[in-house]
């Protein structure tokens, strides 16, 4: 299952990616370390310098489109 995530950095805008559960787990395990980490996303791969990552947001809800949707 793919997860939507956003990654925030020190001095640049955040990026939004759609990644597998395994890729998200690998990223979460690498956070706090130094060096580079490669993420395989649905639309390509991204290499991150882990020293510059400030936060990772995981969106749990599926996107909704339309009017009058109840919560």
N, C-alpha and C positions, 0 to 999 in steps of 0.2 A: 504494500500500500504506500502511496506517495504522500509525503507531508509537505505542506507549505511552510517555509521558514523565511525569516528575515535576519540578516546579520549586520550589526552596527559596528562602525570603526571609529578611531580617534579623529581623523581629519577628512573624512569623505562621507558621502551619503550612504545609507544602508543599501544592501542588495537583497532582492527577493529571489528565492529559488524554490523549485519543487524537487525534493529528494526522496530516495527510498528510506525505509526504516533503518536499514543497515548503514546507509551513508550518514544518517542523522546520529545514530549511536556512535559511529566512529568519530564524528566531529565532536560530540559531547565528551567522549573519552580523551580527545586531544586537547580540549580547552584547558588553558592554564599552563601549557607547555610552551616551548619556544620552537622556532623554525617554521617550516612550510607544511601545509596540509592540503591535499587535493580532494575535492568533493566532486563526485559524479552526479550531476543534476540531469533532469529530463531534457534540457535543451543544450547540454554541453558540460564540460568540466571547468572547475574554478579552482585556482590555487590561492590559498590564503596565507598571509603571514600572521601566525597566531598571536604574535606580540601586539598586534594592532586591533584585535577583535575585542570590543567592549561588551557586547551582548548578543544573544541569539534568542529570537522569539519564534516559538512554534505555534502555528495556528491550528487549533483543534477542530473548529467548526468548518463544515463544508460551505463553500460560497453559495449565496442565495441570490436569485434573480427574480424580479417581479414585484408586484404591488400587493399589499394586503396580506402578507405572510404573517401568520401568528407565531408567537415565540413559545 
